[in-house]
Amino acid sequence: MRALALFSGGLDSVLAMKLVIDQGIEVVAVHIDTGFGSTNDKTKHLENMCQQIGATLQVLNLKDEFLNEVLFEPKYGYGKNFNPCIDCHGFMFRYTGKLLQKYEANFMISGEVVGQRPMSQRREALGQVASLGQNEEDDLIVRPLSAKLLPITKPETLGWIDRDRLLDIEGRSRARQLQMAKDIGLEDFEAPGGGCLLTDISFSQRLSEFIKFDKLDADDIATIKHGRHFRLPDGAKLIVGRNQEENEKLASITNTNYINLSIQNIPGPYCLLQKDASNSDATYAMDILLSYAKTTMGVSYDILIDGKLHQQTKTKDKQEFVEFFV
């Protein structure tokens, strides 16, 4: 017997898998990468969690599909920010369900808990998620942490999984989950808190601002995650690294819609500028770069723009660019 699990990397999904594995059922943990899960690469964390409980990890890159099918026209709308949680969970079940035959799996599980999240984990919402994620006659979704509070499912009816060994957790308290983690000796699990950037107000504001000016594609998601963002007078976007870690992340981004800027021979931020920026916006970009570097007013500096050397004199302080800040 084999099950496919929706695996966010959070504690609830880990515990849901452990409950199923403890019944002698093999579990493949399916982590779906929509692009909005985190500002950091979670691969090592995902592998660590699966190794501790004996699950196999499968990562699916569905950034394009999520943008095309969910983000902009969710059937059940958004939460407080840009988060289409019900449609997102349904989307994840739908694509995980497509793997059942490939992995010779019998059903799907998730770490959803009744009443834990105000939008997507109400009883009604769990039904809506299921309706988006499978054919009604399939009834192949089991939620081990709250199964005893929910209608019996096909895998339980057929005896594929023992309902008596599943749980009845409800609400926002994580006390039972934390005790379970302690009991099984789980280490380095994520603190509760919801890892989706679409629930974050500042990220949602950046995203909303971006799509007012530009068409969003999968490569743009990474650029929205990092740095200070400026919308320059002629409409170009400028992204300025705030520290060495962000400089490195911005430098690692592959996005053909942007060119890079950096100051030579002195400490300063790494920047990305939309490649179709006007000459005026490019000048603003160099001025902003100089204002955030360790520079002196009235001194001329070498700036590398997409591999070409330019000279610019510092004449403005960073406070003069506040109006362009996103």
MIKOLZA-498612 format. One record per residue (C-alpha): residue number from 0; z, y, x. Coordinates in steps of 0.2 Angstrom, whole numbers, plus 5000, padded with zeros to 4 digits. Layout:
% residues N
REC NUM Z Y X
...
//
This chain:
% residues 326
REC 0 5000 5000 5000
REC 1 4995 5017 5007
REC 2 4998 5035 5000
REC 3 4991 5052 5005
REC 4 5003 5066 5007
REC 5 5000 5084 5005
REC 6 5009 5090 5021
REC 7 5013 5108 5024
REC 8 5024 5105 5039
REC 9 5040 5111 5029
REC 10 5056 5100 5026
REC 11 5052 5096 5008
REC 12 5035 5088 5012
REC 13 5043 5078 5027
REC 14 5057 5071 5016
REC 15 5045 5067 5002
REC 16 5035 5056 5014
REC 17 5051 5048 5021
REC 18 5056 5043 5004
REC 19 5040 5034 5002
REC 20 5039 5027 5019
REC 21 5056 5019 5016
REC 22 5049 5009 5002
REC 23 5037 5001 5014
REC 24 5022 5011 5010
REC 25 5011 5018 5024
REC 26 5008 5037 5023
REC 27 4994 5048 5030
REC 28 5000 5066 5030
REC 29 4986 5077 5026
REC 30 4988 5095 5032
REC 31 4975 5107 5024
REC 32 4971 5122 5035
REC 33 4966 5136 5024
REC 34 4968 5149 5038
REC 35 4983 5157 5030
REC 36 4997 5145 5034
REC 37 5004 5154 5050
REC 38 5002 5166 5064
REC 39 5005 5152 5076
REC 40 4997 5135 5079
REC 41 5007 5122 5070
REC 42 4999 5107 5077
REC 43 5013 5101 5089
REC 44 5026 5104 5075
REC 45 5016 5094 5063
REC 46 5014 5080 5075
REC 47 5032 5080 5079
REC 48 5037 5079 5061
REC 49 5026 5064 5058
REC 50 5031 5055 5073
REC 51 5049 5056 5068
REC 52 5047 5048 5051
REC 53 5032 5036 5055
REC 54 5018 5045 5046
REC 55 5000 5047 5052
REC 56 4993 5065 5053
REC 57 4976 5071 5047
REC 58 4971 5089 5048
REC 59 4957 5096 5037
REC 60 4949 5113 5041
REC 61 4945 5120 5023
REC 62 4945 5138 5027
REC 63 4927 5141 5020
REC 64 4930 5131 5005
REC 65 4947 5140 5001
REC 66 4938 5157 5002
REC 67 4923 5151 4991
REC 68 4933 5141 4978
REC 69 4951 5149 4976
REC 70 4956 5165 4985
REC 71 4946 5178 4974
REC 72 4945 5170 4957
REC 73 4960 5159 4954
REC 74 4961 5152 4937
REC 75 4980 5154 4936
REC 76 4980 5171 4945
REC 77 4991 5177 4959
REC 78 5010 5178 4962
REC 79 5018 5194 4968
REC 80 5006 5197 4982
REC 81 4989 5189 4986
REC 82 4995 5171 4983
REC 83 4985 5160 4971
REC 84 4998 5146 4972
REC 85 4994 5135 4957
REC 86 4976 5135 4961
REC 87 4979 5133 4980
REC 88 4990 5117 4976
REC 89 4977 5110 4964
REC 90 4963 5113 4978
REC 91 4974 5104 4990
REC 92 4976 5089 4979
REC 93 4957 5089 4974
REC 94 4952 5088 4992
REC 95 4965 5075 4997
REC 96 4960 5065 4982
REC 97 4942 5064 4990
REC 98 4950 5055 5004
REC 99 4958 5041 4994
REC 100 4944 5029 4996
REC 101 4941 5033 5014
REC 102 4959 5029 5019
REC 103 4960 5015 5006
REC 104 4975 5024 4999
REC 105 4981 5021 4981
REC 106 4990 5038 4976
REC 107 4995 5055 4982
REC 108 5012 5063 4985
REC 109 5019 5080 4988
REC 110 5036 5089 4992
REC 111 5035 5100 4977
REC 112 5052 5102 4969
REC 113 5055 5107 4950
REC 114 5060 5125 4949
REC 115 5060 5129 4967
REC 116 5046 5141 4967
REC 117 5044 5154 4953
REC 118 5025 5152 4951
REC 119 5019 5135 4957
REC 120 5034 5124 4954
REC 121 5039 5127 4936
REC 122 5037 5112 4925
REC 123 5022 5119 4917
REC 124 5014 5124 4933
REC 125 5016 5107 4940
REC 126 5006 5101 4926
REC 127 4993 5114 4929
REC 128 4992 5109 4948
REC 129 4989 5091 4943
REC 130 4975 5096 4931
REC 131 4966 5105 4944
REC 132 4969 5092 4957
REC 133 4963 5076 4948
REC 134 4955 5069 4933
REC 135 4968 5067 4919
REC 136 4965 5048 4918
REC 137 4969 5046 4936
REC 138 4987 5051 4935
REC 139 4989 5048 4954
REC 140 5001 5062 4959
REC 141 5019 5058 4963
REC 142 5032 5070 4968
REC 143 5046 5060 4976
REC 144 5060 5073 4977
REC 145 5059 5077 4958
REC 146 5051 5062 4951
REC 147 5066 5057 4940
REC 148 5064 5074 4931
REC 149 5046 5072 4928
REC 150 5035 5061 4917
REC 151 5032 5043 4924
REC 152 5016 5042 4933
REC 153 5003 5028 4935
REC 154 5010 5022 4953
REC 155 5027 5021 4946
REC 156 5021 5012 4930
REC 157 5011 4999 4940
REC 158 5026 4996 4952
REC 159 5017 5003 4967
REC 160 5032 5014 4970
REC 161 5050 5011 4964
REC 162 5055 5026 4953
REC 163 5073 5021 4955
REC 164 5073 5025 4973
REC 165 5065 5043 4970
REC 166 5076 5058 4967
REC 167 5080 5072 4954
REC 168 5081 5087 4964
REC 169 5079 5104 4955
REC 170 5080 5122 4958
REC 171 5081 5133 4974
REC 172 5096 5126 4983
REC 173 5091 5116 4998
REC 174 5108 5108 5000
REC 175 5103 5091 4996
REC 176 5087 5092 5007
REC 177 5097 5098 5022
REC 178 5110 5084 5020
REC 179 5095 5072 5019
REC 180 5088 5079 5035
REC 181 5105 5077 5043
REC 182 5107 5059 5037
REC 183 5091 5053 5044
REC 184 5093 5063 5060
REC 185 5078 5074 5058
REC 186 5076 5087 5072
REC 187 5067 5103 5074
REC 188 5062 5105 5056
REC 189 5056 5121 5049
REC 190 5069 5133 5041
REC 191 5066 5135 5022
REC 192 5055 5150 5018
REC 193 5037 5146 5013
REC 194 5025 5148 5027
REC 195 5010 5155 5018
REC 196 5005 5172 5024
REC 197 4997 5176 5007
REC 198 5015 5177 5000
REC 199 5019 5191 5014
REC 200 5017 5208 5007
REC 201 5011 5216 5023
REC 202 4998 5203 5026
REC 203 4992 5204 5008
REC 204 4990 5223 5010
REC 205 4980 5221 5025
REC 206 4969 5208 5017
REC 207 4967 5219 5001
REC 208 4962 5233 5012
REC 209 4950 5223 5022
REC 210 4940 5217 5007
REC 211 4938 5234 5001
REC 212 4927 5238 5016
REC 213 4920 5221 5022
REC 214 4915 5204 5016
REC 215 4929 5192 5022
REC 216 4923 5176 5030
REC 217 4934 5162 5039
REC 218 4932 5170 5056
REC 219 4940 5186 5049
REC 220 4956 5178 5044
REC 221 4963 5177 5062
REC 222 4959 5195 5065
REC 223 4970 5200 5051
REC 224 4985 5191 5057
REC 225 4988 5200 5073
REC 226 4990 5218 5080
REC 227 4991 5236 5073
REC 228 4976 5239 5061
REC 229 4967 5255 5060
REC 230 4953 5260 5048
REC 231 4943 5273 5058
REC 232 4934 5289 5049
REC 233 4917 5281 5049
REC 234 4924 5265 5042
REC 235 4926 5253 5057
REC 236 4941 5242 5059
REC 237 4951 5243 5075
REC 238 4964 5231 5080
REC 239 4977 5235 5094
REC 240 4988 5222 5102
REC 241 5007 5226 5101
REC 242 5013 5216 5116
REC 243 5007 5203 5128
REC 244 5008 5189 5116
REC 245 4997 5198 5104
REC 246 4985 5203 5117
REC 247 4983 5185 5122
REC 248 4980 5180 5104
REC 249 4967 5193 5101
REC 250 4958 5189 5117
REC 251 4957 5171 5111
REC 252 4949 5175 5094
REC 253 4930 5171 5093
REC 254 4923 5183 5080
REC 255 4905 5189 5082
REC 256 4909 5204 5071
REC 257 4920 5212 5084
REC 258 4918 5218 5102
REC 259 4933 5220 5114
REC 260 4941 5235 5122
REC 261 4954 5235 5137
REC 262 4959 5248 5149
REC 263 4957 5244 5168
REC 264 4970 5242 5181
REC 265 4986 5248 5171
REC 266 4996 5240 5157
REC 267 4989 5242 5140
REC 268 4984 5234 5123
REC 269 4969 5222 5121
REC 270 4959 5229 5106
REC 271 4945 5222 5094
REC 272 4933 5235 5087
REC 273 4920 5230 5074
REC 274 4903 5229 5083
REC 275 4894 5240 5071
REC 276 4906 5255 5074
REC 277 4898 5272 5075
REC 278 4899 5282 5092
REC 279 4912 5293 5084
REC 280 4923 5278 5079
REC 281 4920 5270 5096
REC 282 4927 5287 5104
REC 283 4942 5286 5092
REC 284 4945 5268 5097
REC 285 4946 5273 5115
REC 286 4957 5287 5111
REC 287 4969 5276 5102
REC 288 4969 5263 5116
REC 289 4974 5276 5128
REC 290 4988 5283 5117
REC 291 4996 5265 5116
REC 292 4994 5262 5135
REC 293 5005 5268 5149
REC 294 4994 5283 5152
REC 295 4996 5302 5156
REC 296 4989 5316 5146
REC 297 4974 5324 5154
REC 298 4970 5310 5166
REC 299 4953 5300 5165
REC 300 4954 5281 5164
REC 301 4941 5267 5165
REC 302 4939 5257 5149
REC 303 4930 5241 5147
REC 304 4920 5239 5130
REC 305 4911 5223 5128
REC 306 4909 5221 5146
REC 307 4903 5239 5150
REC 308 4913 5252 5159
REC 309 4916 5269 5151
REC 310 4927 5283 5156
REC 311 4938 5292 5144
REC 312 4951 5306 5146
REC 313 4968 5305 5137
REC 314 4969 5320 5126
REC 315 4979 5314 5111
REC 316 4995 5306 5107
REC 317 4997 5291 5096
REC 318 5005 5301 5082
REC 319 4988 5309 5079
REC 320 4981 5293 5073
REC 321 4994 5289 5060
REC 322 4982 5293 5046
REC 323 4971 5279 5051
REC 324 4984 5266 5051
REC 325 4982 5252 5038
//
